[in-house]
Amino acid sequence: MEFILVLFLLALLCRVVRWFFHARRASLAQKVLDAQGGDRFPRGGAARWYKKGDRLAAGGLEIPGGMVYAGGRLLDYTGFNDPSLINPALSVSGADGKREAGGPCMPLFYGRMTPAQRGRYLSWLAGGRNDPAISIAYVFLFFYGLERRLLVDGQRGHVSPSERTDLISEIRRLRTFYGNSRSFRGYANNLLAMEWALCGDKSSVPDYIDFTDRFSAEPFAAVLAGHAKREAPIPADDALGWIVLHPEKGLRTPARRCPEVFRELFRKRYGEKFGAGLVIHSSRTSLKLEYRGATPSFENRLRFVVPDLPNPFVLSLPGNKISALAEECASELDACSRFLSEGGRPDSPEALALLPGDLPPVPPSSERRSGGGDGVPYSDLPDERHLRLFHELRERQTWERQELVSACQEKGLIPDGALEALNSWSRASVFAPLADDGDPVFIDLAVAAELLRKLPS
């Protein structure tokens, strides 16, 4: 009996000690955030959503465009305030439109921004959200709220069809203004595609959705599920998209080095083998989708069930058939791919002679900068920081987007620009991109090995 009592007292003591340290950590964290003007631990009244046309007063400015959350408390999936929440009680300065020196680090949390940063953000909102010189970090902060409105409030039935149309139009408008940022363009494409997969008319894909973007790989499953539901043949381009966007399949280097030729060859061989197209029969299992958002409040993932669409991936055989066909097509281009990797010209008679004889004339891609032969001019080689990133990336085939961001930040690089620089070098040297940007990011290890051989010793 005494032994049991001792165990009970020890367990109680452990709980008290754990509670004490947890409370102390929370208190210290709050002091740090208070010193920064932060508002991570929710206080004040509940927030509300301002629709298009609603006017919000904050920081001495009137924001007429709406489409933001404002108030004192809006919990996210971590139990703290959503990063996009505008708290009018927080201090604001510099709301006169002046440019700040440099850009803020991502991701931004409105409650943790400096008063000057809040002023810059509110000025951008008040000015119509179209300043091309604004840091992309502020655009993402606004975008976080759109993600939450569509995928959290929308799934709870709080978004009307007319508001949904307004939100889609705004995302498309932002993509036009700020689509030069690869990350923002990708996340915008993914949100538009996921919103369609969850709420849109599945009989056709709207023309504003880009399913060639690897960021949109997850909602592309709804396209295949639609074919399966109707038990309709899968068109060749959708079958190819299945392989291109699949995180565990992808395409071999010849297909990536000669994309136009490969696409035409795949269409031809697919028609020869499957006629109008491969048919996937509907299953009783509902389609499940995972959304990897830009906002940190989702903890990188939201999961949805689409009850009116079947899961086309229950059976692995159809995907394996398409993958095997893509492999055969890539093998037919091996000789031409090797010729190009050794410095051959894509429009030369030698390159065309190496293509399959029954293929209509489609010259391999000629996307290449100056240089040739066994290498490229030294000026085309990446600098030391980009080379360090290259050596890190070539260690494995797939990288979570956040892993890439961390690797770039360690080297003082911007992820979008770093991948563009490496891909430009790769295309100039071996006629193929090193990386396919998305989430995850895909690294062509065969291309990486070719690049490694071409580096100066």
C-alpha positions as CSV (number, residue, x, y, z in Angstrom):
1,M,0.0,0.0,0.0
2,E,2.8,2.4,0.9
3,F,4.5,1.6,-2.4
4,I,1.4,2.5,-4.4
5,L,1.1,5.7,-2.4
6,V,4.7,6.6,-3.2
7,L,4.1,6.0,-6.9
8,F,1.0,8.2,-6.8
9,L,2.9,11.1,-5.2
10,L,5.7,10.8,-7.7
11,A,3.3,10.9,-10.6
12,L,1.6,13.9,-9.1
13,L,4.9,15.7,-8.6
14,C,5.9,15.0,-12.2
15,R,2.6,16.6,-13.4
16,V,3.2,19.7,-11.3
17,V,6.7,20.1,-12.5
18,R,5.7,19.7,-16.2
19,W,2.9,22.3,-15.7
20,F,5.3,24.7,-14.1
21,F,7.8,24.6,-16.9
22,H,5.1,24.8,-19.5
23,A,3.6,27.9,-17.9
24,R,7.1,29.4,-17.6
25,R,7.9,28.8,-21.3
26,A,4.5,30.3,-22.3
27,S,5.1,33.4,-20.1
28,L,8.6,33.9,-21.6
29,A,7.3,33.5,-25.1
30,Q,4.5,36.0,-24.4
31,K,7.0,38.6,-23.1
32,V,9.1,38.2,-26.3
33,L,6.1,38.6,-28.5
34,D,4.8,41.6,-26.5
35,A,8.2,43.2,-26.9
36,Q,7.8,42.8,-30.7
37,G,4.3,44.2,-30.6
38,G,3.0,40.7,-31.3
39,D,-0.3,39.1,-30.6
40,R,0.2,35.4,-30.9
41,F,-1.7,34.5,-27.8
42,P,-5.2,35.5,-28.7
43,R,-6.8,38.4,-26.9
44,G,-9.8,40.7,-27.7
45,G,-13.0,40.1,-29.6
46,A,-13.6,37.5,-32.3
47,A,-12.5,38.4,-35.8
48,R,-14.8,38.8,-38.8
49,W,-14.3,38.4,-42.5
50,Y,-14.6,41.5,-44.7
51,K,-16.1,40.6,-48.0
52,K,-15.3,42.3,-51.3
53,G,-16.6,45.9,-51.0
54,D,-16.6,46.0,-47.2
55,R,-14.6,48.9,-45.8
56,L,-12.1,48.4,-43.0
57,A,-10.4,51.2,-41.0
58,A,-6.9,50.3,-39.6
59,G,-3.7,52.1,-39.0
60,G,-5.2,55.5,-40.0
61,L,-6.1,54.1,-43.4
62,E,-9.4,53.0,-45.0
63,I,-9.2,49.7,-46.8
64,P,-12.1,49.5,-49.3
65,G,-11.3,46.2,-51.0
66,G,-12.2,43.8,-48.2
67,M,-11.2,40.1,-48.5
68,V,-9.3,40.2,-45.2
69,Y,-9.9,39.0,-41.6
70,A,-9.8,41.7,-38.9
71,G,-10.3,41.6,-35.2
72,G,-8.6,40.4,-32.0
73,R,-8.9,36.6,-32.2
74,L,-8.9,34.1,-35.0
75,L,-7.5,30.8,-34.0
76,D,-5.6,28.7,-36.6
77,Y,-4.8,25.0,-36.5
78,T,-1.9,25.6,-34.1
79,G,-4.2,27.2,-31.5
80,F,-2.8,30.7,-32.0
81,N,-3.9,33.6,-34.1
82,D,-4.0,33.2,-37.8
83,P,-1.0,35.0,-39.4
84,S,-3.3,36.9,-41.8
85,L,-5.4,38.4,-39.1
86,I,-5.4,42.3,-39.0
87,N,-5.7,43.5,-35.4
88,P,-6.6,47.2,-35.6
89,A,-5.5,47.5,-31.9
90,L,-1.8,47.0,-32.9
91,S,0.4,50.0,-33.5
92,V,1.1,51.1,-37.1
93,S,3.7,53.6,-38.4
94,G,4.9,54.7,-41.8
95,A,1.6,54.2,-43.4
96,D,2.4,57.0,-45.9
97,G,3.4,54.7,-48.8
98,K,7.2,55.1,-48.3
99,R,9.4,52.2,-49.3
100,E,11.1,50.3,-46.6
101,A,14.7,49.3,-47.0
102,G,14.9,45.7,-48.1
103,G,12.1,43.1,-47.8
104,P,10.9,41.2,-44.8
105,C,11.6,37.6,-44.2
106,M,8.8,35.0,-44.9
107,P,6.5,33.9,-43.6
108,L,5.0,37.0,-42.1
109,F,2.6,37.1,-39.2
110,Y,0.6,40.4,-38.9
111,G,0.8,40.2,-35.1
112,R,4.6,39.9,-35.1
113,M,5.4,42.5,-37.7
114,T,7.0,45.8,-36.8
115,P,4.7,48.9,-36.9
116,A,6.5,50.1,-40.1
117,Q,5.9,46.7,-41.8
118,R,2.2,46.8,-40.8
119,G,2.0,50.3,-42.2
120,R,3.6,49.1,-45.5
121,Y,1.1,46.2,-45.7
122,L,-2.0,48.3,-44.9
123,S,-0.8,50.9,-47.5
124,W,-0.6,48.2,-50.1
125,L,-4.1,47.0,-49.2
126,A,-5.5,50.5,-49.3
127,G,-3.9,51.2,-52.7
128,G,-5.7,48.3,-54.4
129,R,-3.2,45.5,-54.0
130,N,-1.5,46.1,-57.3
131,D,1.9,47.7,-56.4
132,P,4.5,45.8,-58.5
133,A,7.3,46.9,-56.2
134,I,5.8,45.4,-53.0
135,S,7.8,42.6,-51.4
136,I,6.2,39.2,-52.2
137,A,6.1,38.5,-48.5
138,Y,3.2,40.9,-48.2
139,V,1.3,39.4,-51.1
140,F,1.7,36.0,-49.4
141,L,0.3,37.4,-46.1
142,F,-2.9,38.5,-47.9
143,F,-3.0,35.2,-49.8
144,Y,-3.0,33.3,-46.4
145,G,-6.4,34.8,-45.7
146,L,-7.8,33.8,-49.1
147,E,-6.6,30.2,-48.5
148,R,-8.4,30.1,-45.1
149,R,-11.6,31.6,-46.5
150,L,-11.9,29.2,-49.4
151,L,-10.7,26.0,-47.7
152,V,-11.8,26.4,-44.1
153,D,-14.8,28.7,-44.1
154,G,-15.8,27.4,-47.6
155,Q,-15.8,23.8,-46.4
156,R,-18.1,24.9,-43.5
157,G,-20.6,26.4,-45.9
158,H,-19.9,30.0,-45.1
159,V,-18.9,31.1,-48.6
160,S,-21.6,31.8,-51.1
161,P,-21.2,31.0,-54.9
162,S,-20.9,34.7,-55.6
163,E,-18.2,35.3,-53.0
164,R,-16.4,32.2,-54.3
165,T,-16.4,33.8,-57.8
166,D,-15.0,37.0,-56.3
167,L,-12.2,35.1,-54.5
168,I,-11.3,33.1,-57.6
169,S,-11.1,36.3,-59.6
170,E,-8.9,38.0,-57.0
171,I,-6.5,35.0,-57.0
172,R,-6.3,35.1,-60.7
173,R,-5.6,38.8,-60.7
174,L,-2.9,38.5,-58.1
175,R,-1.3,35.7,-60.2
176,T,-1.2,38.1,-63.1
177,F,0.4,40.8,-61.1
178,Y,2.8,38.7,-59.1
179,G,3.2,35.5,-61.1
180,N,6.9,36.3,-61.8
181,S,7.5,34.8,-58.3
182,R,7.7,31.1,-59.0
183,S,6.5,30.3,-55.5
184,F,3.5,32.6,-55.5
185,R,2.5,31.4,-59.0
186,G,2.7,27.8,-57.9
187,Y,0.7,28.3,-54.7
188,A,-1.9,30.3,-56.5
189,N,-2.2,27.6,-59.2
190,N,-2.6,25.0,-56.5
191,L,-5.3,26.9,-54.6
192,L,-7.3,27.5,-57.7
193,A,-7.0,23.8,-58.7
194,M,-7.9,22.5,-55.2
195,E,-10.9,24.8,-55.0
196,W,-12.1,23.5,-58.3
197,A,-11.5,19.9,-57.2
198,L,-13.6,20.5,-54.0
199,C,-16.4,22.7,-55.2
200,G,-16.2,23.1,-59.0
201,D,-18.0,21.5,-61.9
202,K,-16.1,18.3,-62.6
203,S,-17.5,17.9,-66.2
204,S,-14.7,20.2,-67.5
205,V,-11.6,21.9,-66.2
206,P,-11.7,25.8,-66.3
207,D,-9.1,27.4,-68.6
208,Y,-7.6,29.3,-65.7
209,I,-6.3,26.1,-64.0
210,D,-2.8,25.0,-64.8
211,F,-2.3,21.3,-64.4
212,T,1.1,21.4,-66.0
213,D,2.4,22.9,-62.7
214,R,3.8,20.4,-60.2
215,F,2.3,22.5,-57.4
216,S,-1.1,21.3,-58.7
217,A,-0.2,17.6,-58.6
218,E,-2.6,16.7,-55.7
219,P,-5.8,18.3,-57.1
220,F,-5.0,16.8,-60.5
221,A,-6.3,13.5,-59.0
222,A,-9.8,15.0,-59.4
223,V,-9.4,15.0,-63.2
224,L,-8.6,11.2,-63.2
225,A,-11.4,10.6,-60.7
226,G,-13.8,12.3,-63.0
227,H,-12.9,9.9,-65.8
228,A,-13.2,7.0,-63.5
229,K,-16.6,8.1,-62.3
230,R,-17.9,8.3,-65.9
231,E,-15.9,5.2,-66.8
232,A,-14.7,7.2,-69.7
233,P,-11.4,6.7,-71.6
234,I,-8.5,8.8,-70.2
235,P,-7.1,11.1,-72.9
236,A,-3.4,10.8,-73.7
237,D,-2.5,14.2,-72.2
238,D,-4.3,13.4,-68.9
239,A,-2.5,10.0,-68.8
240,L,0.8,11.7,-69.3
241,G,0.0,14.2,-66.6
242,W,-0.6,11.3,-64.2
243,I,3.0,10.3,-64.7
244,V,4.5,13.7,-64.9
245,L,2.9,14.9,-61.7
246,H,3.2,11.7,-59.7
247,P,5.7,12.3,-56.9
248,E,7.1,8.7,-57.0
249,K,7.1,8.2,-60.8
250,G,8.2,11.2,-63.0
251,L,10.0,11.0,-66.3
252,R,13.4,9.8,-67.3
253,T,16.0,12.3,-68.6
254,P,15.4,11.7,-72.3
255,A,11.7,12.7,-71.8
256,R,12.8,15.8,-69.9
257,R,15.5,16.7,-72.4
258,C,13.2,16.4,-75.5
259,P,9.8,17.3,-74.0
260,E,8.0,18.2,-77.2
261,V,9.2,15.0,-79.0
262,F,8.4,12.9,-76.0
263,R,4.9,14.3,-75.8
264,E,4.1,13.6,-79.5
265,L,5.7,10.1,-79.2
266,F,3.7,9.3,-76.1
267,R,0.4,10.4,-77.7
268,K,1.1,8.2,-80.7
269,R,2.1,5.1,-78.7
270,Y,-0.7,5.6,-76.3
271,G,-3.3,5.7,-79.1
272,E,-1.7,2.6,-80.7
273,K,-1.9,0.7,-77.4
274,F,-5.1,1.9,-75.8
275,G,-7.1,3.3,-78.7
276,A,-9.4,6.1,-77.4
277,G,-7.8,5.7,-74.0
278,L,-7.3,3.6,-70.9
279,V,-10.5,3.1,-68.8
280,I,-10.4,3.1,-65.0
281,H,-13.5,1.6,-63.4
282,S,-15.1,3.5,-60.6
283,S,-14.5,2.3,-57.0
284,R,-16.5,2.6,-53.8
285,T,-13.7,4.4,-52.1
286,S,-14.0,8.2,-52.1
287,L,-11.2,10.4,-53.3
288,K,-9.0,11.9,-50.6
289,L,-7.0,15.0,-51.2
290,E,-4.2,16.7,-49.3
291,Y,-3.6,20.4,-49.6
292,R,-0.1,21.8,-48.9
293,G,-0.8,25.5,-48.3
294,A,1.4,28.6,-48.3
295,T,0.0,29.7,-44.9
296,P,1.8,28.4,-41.8
297,S,-1.5,28.1,-40.0
298,F,-2.4,24.9,-41.8
299,E,0.8,23.2,-40.5
300,N,1.5,22.5,-44.2
301,R,-1.4,20.1,-44.8
302,L,-5.2,20.0,-44.9
303,R,-7.0,16.8,-45.7
304,F,-10.3,16.5,-47.6
305,V,-12.7,13.8,-48.7
306,V,-14.5,14.3,-52.0
307,P,-17.6,12.0,-51.6
308,D,-18.9,12.5,-55.1
309,L,-15.6,11.2,-56.7
310,P,-14.1,7.8,-56.6
311,N,-10.5,7.2,-55.7
312,P,-8.7,6.3,-59.0
313,F,-5.6,5.0,-57.2
314,V,-7.1,2.0,-55.4
315,L,-5.9,-0.2,-58.3
316,S,-2.2,0.2,-59.1
317,L,-2.4,-1.6,-62.5
318,P,-3.6,1.3,-64.7
319,G,-0.9,3.6,-63.4
320,N,1.7,0.9,-63.9
321,K,0.6,0.5,-67.5
322,I,0.9,4.2,-68.2
323,S,4.3,4.3,-66.4
324,A,5.6,1.4,-68.5
325,L,4.5,3.0,-71.7
326,A,6.3,6.3,-70.7
327,E,9.4,4.3,-70.0
328,E,9.3,2.7,-73.4
329,C,8.9,6.1,-75.1
330,A,11.8,7.5,-73.1
331,S,13.9,4.5,-74.2
332,E,13.1,5.3,-77.8
333,L,14.7,8.7,-77.3
334,D,17.8,7.4,-75.5
335,A,20.1,7.8,-78.5
336,C,19.0,11.3,-79.3
337,S,19.2,12.3,-75.7
338,R,22.8,11.1,-75.5
339,F,23.7,13.0,-78.6
340,L,22.4,16.2,-77.2
341,S,24.1,15.7,-73.8
342,E,27.4,15.4,-75.7
343,G,27.0,18.8,-77.3
344,G,25.0,17.9,-80.5
345,R,22.6,20.5,-81.9
346,P,18.9,19.6,-81.6
347,D,18.1,20.9,-85.1
348,S,21.0,19.0,-86.8
349,P,20.4,16.2,-89.3
350,E,22.2,13.8,-86.9
351,A,19.7,14.6,-84.1
352,L,16.7,14.2,-86.3
353,A,18.0,10.9,-87.7
354,L,18.1,9.5,-84.2
355,L,14.4,10.0,-83.6
356,P,11.8,7.2,-84.1
357,G,11.2,6.8,-87.8
358,D,7.4,6.8,-87.6
359,L,7.2,10.1,-85.6
360,P,6.1,13.2,-87.5
361,P,9.0,15.8,-87.7
362,V,9.3,17.4,-84.3
363,P,12.8,18.7,-83.6
364,P,14.1,18.3,-80.0
365,S,14.0,21.4,-77.8
366,S,16.7,24.0,-78.7
367,E,16.5,25.8,-75.3
368,R,20.1,26.4,-74.7
369,R,22.4,29.4,-74.1
370,S,25.9,29.9,-75.4
371,G,28.4,27.1,-75.0
372,G,28.7,23.6,-76.1
373,G,31.1,20.7,-76.6
374,D,32.3,19.2,-73.3
375,G,31.1,22.1,-71.1
376,V,29.9,25.7,-70.9
377,P,31.8,28.9,-70.5
378,Y,32.9,29.6,-66.9
379,S,30.6,32.6,-66.8
380,D,27.7,30.3,-67.2
381,L,28.7,28.2,-64.1
382,P,26.9,28.9,-60.8
383,D,28.8,30.8,-58.1
384,E,30.0,29.1,-54.9
385,R,26.7,29.3,-53.0
386,H,24.7,27.9,-55.9
387,L,27.2,25.1,-56.4
388,R,26.9,24.2,-52.7
389,L,23.1,24.0,-53.1
390,F,23.6,21.9,-56.2
391,H,25.8,19.4,-54.4
392,E,23.2,19.2,-51.6
393,L,20.2,18.7,-53.9
394,R,21.9,16.0,-55.9
395,E,21.9,13.7,-52.9
396,R,18.3,12.7,-53.4
397,Q,15.4,12.9,-55.8
398,T,12.6,14.6,-53.9
399,W,12.7,17.5,-51.5
400,E,9.9,19.0,-49.4
401,R,9.4,22.6,-50.4
402,Q,10.2,23.7,-46.8
403,E,13.4,21.7,-46.9
404,L,14.5,23.6,-50.1
405,V,13.6,26.9,-48.5
406,S,15.8,26.1,-45.4
407,A,18.7,24.9,-47.6
408,C,18.6,28.2,-49.6
409,Q,18.3,30.4,-46.5
410,E,21.4,28.7,-45.0
411,K,23.3,29.9,-48.1
412,G,21.7,33.3,-48.4
413,L,19.8,32.4,-51.5
414,I,16.2,33.0,-52.6
415,P,14.6,29.6,-53.5
416,D,12.9,30.8,-56.7
417,G,16.0,32.5,-58.0
418,A,18.3,29.7,-56.9
419,L,16.3,27.0,-58.8
420,E,16.1,29.2,-61.9
421,A,19.8,29.7,-61.9
422,L,20.5,26.0,-61.5
423,N,18.0,25.1,-64.2
424,S,19.5,27.8,-66.6
425,W,23.0,26.3,-66.1
426,S,21.6,22.8,-66.5
427,R,19.8,23.6,-69.8
428,A,22.8,25.4,-71.1
429,S,25.1,22.4,-70.3
430,V,23.1,19.3,-70.9
431,F,19.8,20.4,-72.5
432,A,17.6,19.4,-69.6
433,P,16.4,21.1,-66.4
434,L,17.9,19.9,-63.1
435,A,14.8,20.5,-61.0
436,D,11.0,20.6,-61.4
437,D,9.7,23.1,-58.9
438,G,6.7,22.2,-56.8
439,D,6.0,20.7,-53.4
440,P,7.8,18.4,-53.3
441,V,10.6,19.6,-55.6
442,F,11.8,16.9,-58.0
443,I,15.5,16.6,-58.8
444,D,16.6,14.7,-61.9
445,L,19.5,12.7,-60.5
446,A,20.7,11.6,-64.0
447,V,21.0,15.2,-65.1
448,A,22.8,16.0,-61.8
449,A,25.3,13.3,-62.6
450,E,25.9,14.7,-66.1
451,L,26.4,18.2,-64.6
452,L,28.8,16.8,-62.0
453,R,31.0,15.3,-64.8
454,K,31.0,18.7,-66.6
455,L,32.2,20.7,-63.7
456,P,35.8,21.9,-63.9
457,S,38.1,19.6,-61.9
